[in-house]
Amino acid sequence: MTVPKPTPSLDVIRARLRQVPEPCALLMREPVDICEMGLVDEISVAEGRVRVVLVLTDPSCVHFTGLRRYITDVLLELPGVDAVQVAISTTTLWTPDRQTGPAAAAGSP
């Protein structure tokens, strides 16, 4: 009998996503994470599979491939995560009011 691995909570996953810098803010020397920037729209987890849906500041963002790799790498480090899917929202547009914390106060990007 195989004992299933515990699946990380949404809070644990979100905490790990806070390690992923938002590339444009980083380039502008005002580093913020993707959660603070308001890029994370949805997180779901089931049976070791995590799905993250992003709302990008620009639908044609050239940094998406790098973001997807970074997110996948940090989430696969979590015990109980076997697969990660990162997608772009096709129904929600990013607006500055999605920002939280210092990013909201600074008005990035």
C-alpha positions as CSV (number, residue, x, y, z in Angstrom):
1,M,0.0,0.0,0.0
2,T,1.4,3.4,-1.0
3,V,1.0,6.2,1.4
4,P,0.0,9.4,-0.4
5,K,2.3,12.4,0.1
6,P,0.8,15.3,1.9
7,T,-0.2,18.1,-0.5
8,P,1.0,21.6,0.5
9,S,-1.6,24.1,1.4
10,L,-2.4,27.2,-0.7
11,D,-0.7,29.3,2.0
12,V,2.5,27.3,1.6
13,I,2.4,27.6,-2.2
14,R,1.7,31.3,-2.1
15,A,4.6,31.8,0.3
16,R,6.9,30.0,-2.1
17,L,5.6,32.1,-5.0
18,R,6.6,35.2,-3.0
19,Q,10.2,34.1,-3.8
20,V,9.6,34.7,-7.5
21,P,10.6,38.3,-8.5
22,E,8.5,40.2,-11.0
23,P,11.1,40.7,-13.9
24,C,10.1,44.2,-15.0
25,A,10.2,45.7,-11.5
26,L,13.5,43.9,-11.0
27,L,14.9,45.5,-14.1
28,M,13.7,48.9,-12.9
29,R,15.6,48.3,-9.6
30,E,12.3,48.2,-7.6
31,P,12.1,44.5,-6.8
32,V,8.7,43.1,-5.8
33,D,7.5,39.5,-6.0
34,I,4.8,38.2,-8.4
35,C,2.2,38.0,-5.6
36,E,2.8,41.6,-4.5
37,M,2.6,42.8,-8.1
38,G,-0.8,41.1,-8.4
39,L,0.3,38.7,-11.1
40,V,-1.0,35.5,-9.4
41,D,-4.7,35.2,-10.3
42,E,-5.5,31.6,-9.3
43,I,-3.8,28.7,-7.5
44,S,-5.2,25.2,-7.4
45,V,-3.7,22.0,-6.0
46,A,-4.8,18.4,-6.3
47,E,-3.0,15.1,-6.0
48,G,0.5,16.6,-6.2
49,R,-0.3,18.8,-9.2
50,V,-0.2,22.6,-8.8
51,R,-1.8,25.0,-11.3
52,V,-0.9,28.7,-11.2
53,V,-2.7,31.2,-13.5
54,L,-1.0,34.5,-14.0
55,V,-2.3,37.9,-15.1
56,L,0.5,39.6,-16.9
57,T,1.1,43.3,-17.1
58,D,1.3,42.9,-20.8
59,P,-0.4,40.0,-22.7
60,S,2.7,39.7,-24.9
61,C,5.2,39.6,-22.0
62,V,8.5,38.4,-23.2
63,H,9.3,37.2,-19.6
64,F,6.6,34.6,-19.4
65,T,8.8,31.7,-20.3
66,G,11.3,32.6,-17.6
67,L,8.6,33.2,-15.1
68,R,7.0,29.8,-15.9
69,R,10.4,28.1,-15.4
70,Y,11.1,29.9,-12.1
71,I,7.7,29.2,-10.7
72,T,8.0,25.5,-11.7
73,D,11.4,25.2,-10.1
74,V,10.4,26.8,-6.7
75,L,7.1,24.8,-6.4
76,L,8.7,21.5,-7.4
77,E,11.0,21.9,-4.3
78,L,7.9,21.5,-2.1
79,P,7.3,18.1,-0.6
80,G,4.1,16.6,-2.2
81,V,4.4,18.6,-5.5
82,D,5.0,16.3,-8.5
83,A,3.9,18.6,-11.3
84,V,3.4,22.3,-12.0
85,Q,1.4,24.0,-14.7
86,V,1.7,27.7,-15.2
87,A,-0.9,29.4,-17.5
88,I,-1.8,32.9,-18.5
89,S,-5.3,34.1,-17.8
90,T,-7.3,34.7,-20.9
91,T,-10.2,36.4,-19.1
92,T,-8.5,38.9,-16.8
93,L,-6.4,41.9,-17.6
94,W,-3.8,43.2,-15.1
95,T,-4.5,46.7,-13.7
96,P,-2.5,48.6,-11.0
97,D,-5.2,48.0,-8.4
98,R,-4.1,44.3,-8.3
99,Q,-0.9,45.3,-6.5
100,T,-0.5,44.9,-2.7
101,G,2.0,46.2,-0.1
102,P,4.9,48.5,-1.1
103,A,4.2,47.8,-4.8
104,A,0.8,49.4,-4.5
105,A,2.2,52.4,-2.6
106,A,4.9,52.9,-5.2
107,G,2.7,52.5,-8.2
108,S,4.9,50.0,-10.1
109,P,5.5,49.4,-13.0
